C-alpha cells in the first residue's frame, strides 16, 4: 500500500495516539489497537508468515498445509448469557482456524487463575472448554496453569492456541479477495457485545440478549464440502463488522460498499445500542463471519448457510468494488452513502 | 421495531424532505441545539436530503463538549488521588483536560470507574466506606434530576464519603446568548427533545418571542428531525416565531414536574463558563448551600479553576455555528478522535466527531 492511502496509519504523526502508556482502548479492536499492532507488534516480529495478515498463519509441513493461531481471552463476567470464558476461548481459536478453511485438530490452553477463584467455577469452565473442542472434533492436548495473587487478575484469563489441517486447494485469505466479489454475512450482529455489557453492568434490559458465541468451523466445513468457492473469510470479534471489513479492505486494497438495510440486527440488540449510544456495526460478535465469494457462488453459499443453525439469517450485504484505498462505504435506506471508519477505541456509553 | 423503525421509514423521510423543499422560498439557517441530533443528522445524511439553501448548524447541546477544560482538570486532579474512587459517565473518560484525560489517569493507577447513573456511584460509596467516592456530575437538565436524587439519598442515609464535582448546565441561557450575539445568523432552533421531556418548553416561549425565532421541540430519529425542520421552515415562511412541539410522544409543555422539583431542591442556577461560550449567567447548576457538604471542590479544597489555555482548537466556533467542523484547519489532521484537541472531537455527541466519523469525505 502507498503511504498516502487513508488507511495507512503511519501517516499519522503521533506515536500510538497521544498515549505514552497502554490504555484500555489499545485492546478495543479499533484504530488505537491497529496502531499498536502496526507500529510495535508487527515490526518486533517481522516475518513473511505474519504478513499473511489473517486470523491464522498457513504453512506447509511434509506436504500438508497447516493453519496455526493463538488468542488471549479476558472477559467480565466470566459467565454470561450464551456462554462463558471457556467456550469463548475455544470457539475463538476454532474460528480463527476456520477462517483459513482449516479443520481444527489440536488446541492448547494456558490458564492464569487468580488466588481465591472458586474451584467449582474453574471446573465449569474446563468442562465447557472440553465440550466445545470435542464438538468440533478437536482436542485440547497441552496447556499451562499459573496462579497470580489475589487482586492481580480478574478471576481467570485463558490463552488458547490451535493447529488445523487444510484439506482443500483454496487460498482463503485477504489476498484472495477479487473485484466484484459478493460480501455475505452469516447472521445478525452485535449480540456478544450487548450480552456482555448488559450482564457486566447489570443494565436489566427487558429482553435478555444471548451472546452469539459459537464455533464456525463446522459451517465452514460444510461450505467447503459443498464446493463453494471461498475467497476470504473473517470472523467478527472486537470492533464488529465495520472493523473486520475495514481491515480486509485495507489489506486487500479494494474499495467496498455495504448496504445498511441488508445488515440484520436483532430488535433487542438495536434497542440496547440506541440506549447506550452504540453503533451495532462496531459492537463485538463471537460467532459471526463475513464471507467473500464470487458473484456466481452467492446462491450456493446462501443455500448452505441457510441450512445450518449458525447461518440461517445469512444474507448478502455488499460488494467488493475496484482496486482502491481500502475505503468502505455504507449506503443507507435513503440512498445516502457515507464512509465507514475504524472506531477510535472502545465504544463508551453516552451521557444522555 | 416499535418507536424506532416507524421513525426511520425511507418513503416517509423522502416525503418530508420533499415537503420541506416545496415549502421553502428563501434561504434559512436552523440550529439543532443538541449534539445527539447532530449525530443523527450526519449519520443518516439528512442534511444531504435538504435543499442546499437550508443550512443546519450545530448548537452547544453536548454536555461533554461544553464542560470547560478547567473543570476537567479538577476531575483529573481528584481522579489521581489515591483515596478517591472517581466515577464518571463513559463519554467523559476520553475528554482532554489541559494535559491528558481520565483514561490516562486510570492507566497510571487512578481508580476511575465508569458508571451509568449517579446512584451507581452512591452505591459504590456505601460499599467502600474507607474510600472517598466522587461523581463527576455532568449533563443538561436530562441528567441533573438523578444527580439530585443521589444527593438526597446520600443525605438521607448519612453517606459521608460521597461527593460531587458538579458541571451541570442549563440549555435556555446558552440559547439566549447565541441568539443575542451580534453575528447571530440562526433563524430558527430545533430544541433538544430529551431536555424538554424533563423541563417542558415554557422556558423557550419568551426566548422565541424576544428574538423572533421559531423554536421547535424535536426528537432524534430521522422523521422527528425532518418534522421539526419542516415546522421551523413553515413558521419562518409564514413570519411566525412560536414554540411548537413535534416530539409529543415524549414531551409536554410543563415537562416532568417531580424531576424539576428534585432539581430545584438540590441545585440553584450559577454562572458557568462554557467551553467556547465563556461565562453565561445562570447557565450552570450549583449545589444549594444546604448540600455544600457534598461539594467535592470544597471537600478536597480544590483550587479555583484557572483560565483555560488558548490552543488551536476552535470548538467554540463550532458550538456556536460559526464554523463547520471540516472548516477548522486542524480537523482530521492535528485533531482526530485519537488525538483530540477539543471535546467536540472526542465526545460521542460532538459535532467534530460526527463529521470525522460520518462525513470525513466532506472536507
Contacts between the chains, C-beta under 8 A, distances in Angstrom:
chain1	res1	chain2	res2	distance
A	12	B	336	7.5
A	12	B	338	7.6
A	14	B	338	7.0
A	14	B	339	5.2
A	17	B	338	4.0
A	17	B	339	6.0
A	18	B	100	7.9
A	18	B	338	7.0
A	18	B	339	4.7
A	19	B	104	6.6
A	19	B	107	7.4
A	21	B	104	6.9
A	21	B	107	4.6
A	21	B	108	6.5
A	22	B	107	6.4
A	23	B	103	4.7
A	23	B	104	6.7
A	23	B	106	7.3
A	23	B	107	4.7
A	24	B	103	6.8
A	24	B	106	7.7
A	24	B	107	7.9
A	25	B	94	7.9
A	25	B	103	7.0
A	31	B	337	7.6
A	31	B	338	5.9
A	32	B	338	6.0
A	35	B	338	7.6
A	201	B	116	6.2
A	203	B	116	7.1
A	267	B	1	5.0
A	270	B	1	6.2
A	270	B	4	6.7
A	271	B	1	7.0
A	271	B	4	7.3
A	274	B	4	6.7
A	277	B	91	7.5
A	277	B	348	5.4
A	277	B	349	7.9
A	332	B	44	6.2
A	332	B	45	6.2
A	333	B	8	7.1
A	333	B	10	4.2
A	333	B	13	7.9
A	334	B	10	5.7
A	334	B	13	5.6
A	334	B	14	7.0
A	334	B	44	6.7
A	334	B	45	6.2
A	334	B	46	7.9
A	334	B	49	6.2
A	334	B	222	7.6
A	336	B	44	7.0
A	336	B	45	3.0
A	336	B	48	5.5
A	336	B	49	7.2
A	337	B	45	7.9
A	338	B	43	7.4
A	338	B	45	6.2
A	338	B	358	4.9
A	338	B	359	6.6
A	338	B	361	7.9
A	339	B	358	7.7
A	339	B	359	7.9
A	339	B	360	6.2
A	339	B	361	5.2
A	341	B	356	7.3
A	341	B	357	5.6
A	341	B	360	6.7
A	344	B	94	8.0
A	344	B	336	7.6
A	344	B	337	3.5
A	344	B	338	5.3
A	345	B	94	7.4
A	345	B	337	7.9
A	345	B	338	7.7
A	347	B	348	8.0
A	348	B	90	3.4
A	348	B	91	5.0
A	348	B	93	6.1
A	348	B	94	6.9
A	348	B	114	7.2
A	348	B	348	6.5
A	349	B	89	7.1
A	349	B	90	4.1
A	349	B	91	7.1
A	349	B	114	7.4
A	349	B	116	6.5
A	350	B	36	7.9
A	350	B	89	7.5
A	350	B	90	6.9
A	350	B	91	5.0
A	350	B	348	4.6
A	350	B	349	6.2
A	351	B	63	5.7
A	351	B	64	6.4
A	351	B	89	4.7
A	351	B	91	5.9
A	351	B	92	7.5
A	351	B	138	6.4
A	351	B	139	5.1
A	351	B	142	7.9
A	351	B	143	6.1
A	351	B	349	7.7
A	352	B	36	7.3
A	352	B	63	7.2
A	352	B	139	5.9
A	352	B	140	7.0
A	352	B	142	4.4
A	352	B	143	5.8
A	352	B	194	5.9
